[in-house]
Amino acid sequence: MLFLRGIGALVITLALFSLFSLRFPKGGQAMSGLANAAVASFLVEAIFKYILGDFAGLPFFEAVGSAAGSMGGPAAGVLVGTVLGMNPVYALAGGIAVAGYGIIPGFFAAYVMYFVIDWLEEKMPEGLDMIVCTLAAAAGYYGIATLVDPAVNVTIEIVGGAITAATDESPLLMGFVLGGIMKIVCTSPLSSMALTAMLHLTGLPMGIADIACFGGAFTNGIIFHKLHFGDRSNVIAVMLEPLTQAEIITKNPLPIYTSSFLGGSLAGVGAAALGIICNAPGTASQIPGALAPFAFNPPLRVLAALVWAAIGGTFGGLVVANIMKKIGYKQVE
């Protein structure tokens, strides 16, 4: 029941996440801004605070990392606002106002206020618009963040708690399922960084997501190479950042998503078996996912998980590529 509850919570969240990204006005762009905010805050915190600070004993970097990690709300407020097209001055005024709030309240505040500011700019006379919109952005961001923060905290606690409890109860099974799902999200036009930041995943579930995204990079590279999806530059690009190859991926979902699930699942099982944890939410991507776990685990254990993930990801890609060749799959161009 814990396993079903955890997977059910993840699937429902993913469905809502997909609905927002694909159907809401500028939803995909907003999620892109959220992912960038996770990198700017959580990734910097993981590398500087935990690796260079706690592990290497460098207090300067620990201070930098702590400062960055505490600014998730402002980072989302600024980056989501500017990605959507808000004047950077207004986005910065709003972002500053939500200092002390988490990344998700900052995200909601920026998304809603983008449309409010866009309407205000049309109504205000030139010269007055700068003052009015700046003040409105600061007040609006703060007000929205204050309103949504309690609900966001409760939701994250319920969903994240269900996933964590299921992972603790059945780590290998959750490693397989969670790793596969996260790699599909990582490869799709959605963002695994944004999803894990939204769920505020930590501990073993976040470690599984990180390692799965890293291992799945090899899966994607094998599929692109074996099925001749583009040239060598496309292979390298999809391994580093799948979103750069979104046109090929969305036209050929069967081999890419099937292999991504298998490769991510095998990598996730390895992460679960080795007990890889990560307390830096929002780092589920190829390069951040390979680096962040070093902050929370013995280095040799992380290296073992990465090697396992690379092997598992490669195996998943080879298996699905060979099946696709045998059934005569042709690339959709």
C-alpha positions in Angstrom: 0.0 0.0 0.0 2.8 2.4 0.7 4.3 1.7 -2.7 1.0 2.2 -4.4 0.4 5.4 -2.5 3.8 6.8 -3.4 3.5 5.9 -7.1 -0.1 7.2 -7.1 1.0 10.5 -5.6 3.8 10.8 -8.2 1.6 10.0 -11.1 -1.1 12.5 -10.1 1.5 15.2 -9.5 3.0 14.4 -12.9 -0.4 14.6 -14.6 -1.1 18.0 -13.1 2.4 19.1 -13.9 2.0 18.0 -17.5 -1.4 19.7 -17.7 0.0 23.0 -16.5 3.1 22.8 -18.8 1.1 21.9 -22.0 -2.3 23.5 -21.6 -1.9 26.7 -19.4 -0.9 29.9 -21.1 3.0 30.0 -21.3 3.1 27.0 -18.9 6.1 25.4 -20.6 8.0 28.6 -20.4 7.2 29.1 -16.7 8.4 25.6 -15.9 11.6 26.3 -17.8 12.1 29.3 -15.6 11.5 27.2 -12.5 14.1 24.7 -13.6 16.6 27.5 -14.1 15.9 28.8 -10.6 16.5 25.3 -9.2 20.0 25.3 -10.8 20.8 28.8 -9.7 19.8 28.1 -6.0 19.8 24.4 -5.2 22.7 23.3 -7.4 24.9 26.1 -6.2 24.0 25.2 -2.6 24.8 21.5 -3.1 28.2 22.1 -4.7 29.4 25.0 -2.6 27.9 24.4 0.8 28.0 20.6 1.1 31.0 19.7 -1.1 33.4 22.7 -0.9 32.1 23.8 2.5 31.2 20.8 4.7 33.4 18.2 2.9 36.4 20.2 1.9 36.2 22.6 4.9 36.2 25.9 3.0 34.0 28.3 5.0 33.8 30.9 2.2 32.1 28.5 -0.2 29.9 27.2 2.6 28.6 30.7 3.1 28.1 31.2 -0.6 26.1 28.0 -0.8 24.0 28.8 2.2 23.1 32.2 0.8 22.2 30.7 -2.6 20.1 27.9 -1.1 18.0 30.4 0.9 17.1 32.3 -2.2 14.9 29.8 -4.1 11.9 32.0 -3.9 13.6 35.2 -5.3 15.3 33.1 -8.0 12.0 31.7 -9.2 10.4 35.1 -9.0 13.0 36.7 -11.1 13.7 34.0 -13.6 10.1 32.9 -14.2 9.0 36.5 -14.6 11.8 37.3 -17.1 11.3 34.0 -19.1 7.6 34.9 -19.5 8.5 38.3 -20.8 8.2 40.6 -17.8 10.3 43.7 -17.6 13.4 42.7 -15.6 12.9 45.6 -13.2 9.5 44.4 -12.3 10.6 40.8 -12.0 13.5 41.9 -9.7 11.2 44.0 -7.5 8.9 41.1 -7.1 11.7 38.6 -6.5 13.2 40.7 -3.8 9.8 40.9 -2.1 9.5 37.1 -1.7 12.9 36.7 0.0 12.3 34.1 2.8 9.8 32.2 0.8 10.5 28.9 -1.0 10.9 28.3 -4.7 7.3 27.2 -5.3 5.6 30.3 -3.8 8.0 32.4 -5.8 7.0 30.5 -8.9 3.3 31.0 -8.4 3.7 34.6 -7.6 5.7 35.3 -10.8 3.3 33.4 -13.0 0.2 35.2 -11.8 1.8 38.6 -11.6 3.1 38.3 -15.2 -0.5 38.6 -16.5 -1.4 41.3 -14.0 1.7 43.4 -14.9 1.0 42.8 -18.6 -2.5 44.2 -18.2 -1.2 47.2 -16.1 1.3 48.2 -18.7 -1.4 48.5 -21.3 -3.5 50.7 -19.0 -0.8 53.0 -17.5 0.4 56.1 -19.3 4.0 56.2 -20.4 6.3 57.5 -17.6 3.9 56.4 -14.8 3.9 52.8 -15.8 7.4 52.1 -14.4 6.5 53.3 -10.9 3.1 51.7 -10.8 4.2 48.3 -12.2 7.3 48.2 -9.9 5.2 48.8 -6.8 2.5 46.4 -8.0 5.0 43.7 -8.7 6.5 43.9 -5.2 3.2 44.0 -3.4 1.6 41.3 -5.7 4.5 38.9 -5.4 4.5 39.2 -1.7 0.8 38.8 -1.3 0.5 35.8 -3.6 3.4 34.1 -1.9 1.9 34.6 1.5 -1.4 33.2 0.4 -0.1 30.0 -1.3 2.7 29.2 1.0 0.6 27.2 3.6 -1.1 25.2 0.9 2.1 24.5 -0.9 3.8 23.3 2.3 1.0 20.9 3.1 0.8 19.5 -0.5 4.6 19.0 -0.7 4.5 17.3 2.7 1.8 14.9 1.6 3.2 14.0 -1.9 6.8 14.1 -1.0 6.1 12.2 2.2 4.2 9.5 0.3 7.1 9.0 -2.2 9.7 9.0 0.6 7.7 6.5 2.7 7.3 4.2 -0.3 11.0 4.4 -1.1 12.0 3.6 2.4 9.6 0.6 2.4 10.5 -0.8 -1.0 13.7 0.9 -2.1 14.6 -1.4 -5.1 11.1 -1.4 -6.5 10.8 2.4 -6.1 14.2 2.7 -7.5 13.1 1.0 -10.7 9.8 2.8 -11.1 10.9 6.2 -9.8 14.1 6.1 -11.9 12.2 5.2 -15.0 9.6 7.9 -14.6 12.1 10.6 -13.8 14.2 9.8 -16.8 11.1 10.0 -19.1 10.3 13.4 -17.5 14.0 14.4 -18.0 13.8 13.5 -21.7 10.4 14.9 -22.4 9.6 18.6 -22.9 8.8 18.7 -19.2 11.5 19.3 -16.7 12.7 16.8 -14.1 14.5 19.6 -12.3 11.3 21.6 -12.0 9.3 18.6 -10.9 11.8 17.5 -8.2 12.0 21.1 -7.1 8.3 21.4 -6.9 8.0 18.2 -4.8 11.0 19.3 -2.8 12.3 15.7 -3.0 15.2 14.9 -0.7 17.0 11.8 0.6 16.9 8.5 -1.3 14.2 9.6 -3.8 16.2 12.6 -4.9 19.3 10.4 -5.1 17.5 7.9 -7.4 16.2 10.8 -9.6 19.7 12.2 -10.0 21.4 9.0 -10.8 18.6 7.9 -13.2 18.9 11.1 -15.2 22.7 10.6 -15.5 22.4 7.0 -16.5 19.6 7.8 -19.0 21.9 10.1 -20.8 23.8 7.1 -22.1 20.5 5.5 -23.1 19.6 8.6 -25.1 23.0 8.6 -26.8 22.8 5.0 -27.7 19.3 5.3 -29.2 20.3 8.4 -31.3 23.4 6.6 -32.5 22.0 3.2 -33.3 18.8 4.5 -34.9 20.6 7.3 -36.7 18.7 10.2 -35.2 20.8 13.0 -36.5 24.6 13.0 -36.6 27.3 13.0 -33.9 26.5 16.5 -32.7 22.9 15.4 -32.1 24.1 12.4 -30.1 26.3 14.6 -27.9 23.6 17.2 -27.5 20.9 14.8 -26.3 23.3 13.3 -23.8 24.0 16.7 -22.3 20.5 18.2 -22.5 17.6 16.4 -24.1 15.6 19.5 -24.6 17.9 20.6 -27.3 16.6 17.7 -29.4 13.0 18.1 -28.5 11.9 18.1 -32.2 13.4 14.6 -32.8 12.2 13.3 -29.4 8.6 14.4 -29.8 8.4 12.8 -33.3 9.9 9.5 -32.2 8.5 8.9 -28.7 8.2 5.1 -28.8 11.9 4.2 -28.9 13.1 7.2 -26.9 10.7 7.1 -24.0 10.7 3.3 -23.8 14.5 3.2 -23.7 14.6 6.1 -21.3 12.3 4.2 -18.9 14.4 1.1 -19.0 17.8 2.9 -18.7 16.5 5.2 -16.0 15.0 2.2 -14.1 18.2 0.2 -14.1 20.2 3.3 -13.0 17.6 3.9 -10.3 17.9 0.4 -8.9 21.6 0.9 -8.6 21.2 4.1 -6.7 18.6 2.5 -4.4 20.9 -0.6 -3.8 23.8 1.7 -2.9 21.7 4.0 -0.8 22.5 7.2 -2.7 20.9 10.2 -1.0 20.7 13.8 -2.1 19.3 16.7 -0.1 19.5 19.2 -2.9 16.1 19.1 -4.6 15.8 20.3 -8.2 19.1 18.8 -9.4 17.6 16.0 -11.4 19.4 16.4 -14.7 22.4 14.8 -16.4 25.3 17.0 -15.2 23.7 18.3 -11.9 22.6 14.8 -11.1 26.1 13.5 -11.4 27.6 16.2 -9.2 25.1 16.8 -6.4 25.2 13.3 -4.8 28.9 13.8 -4.0 27.8 16.4 -1.4 25.9 13.8 0.7 27.6 10.4 0.1 31.0 8.8 0.3 32.7 9.6 -3.1 33.5 6.0 -3.9 29.9 5.0 -3.4 28.7 7.8 -5.8 31.3 6.7 -8.4 30.0 3.2 -8.1 26.5 4.4 -8.7 27.5 6.5 -11.7 29.4 3.5 -13.2 26.4 1.3 -12.6 24.1 3.9 -14.1 26.3 4.3 -17.2 26.3 0.5 -17.7 22.5 0.2 -17.1 21.7 3.2 -19.3 23.9 1.8 -22.1 22.2 -1.6 -21.7 18.8 -0.1 -21.8 19.6 1.8 -25.0 21.1 -1.3 -26.7 18.1 -3.5 -25.9 15.5 -1.1 -27.1 17.6 -0.1 -30.2 17.9 -3.7 -31.2 14.2 -4.4 -30.7 13.3 -1.3 -32.8 15.6 -2.5 -35.6 14.1 -6.0 -35.6 10.5 -4.6 -35.9 11.7 -2.3 -38.7 11.1 1.0 -36.9 11.7 4.0 -39.2 12.5 7.5 -37.9 9.8 10.0 -38.2 11.4 13.2 -39.6 
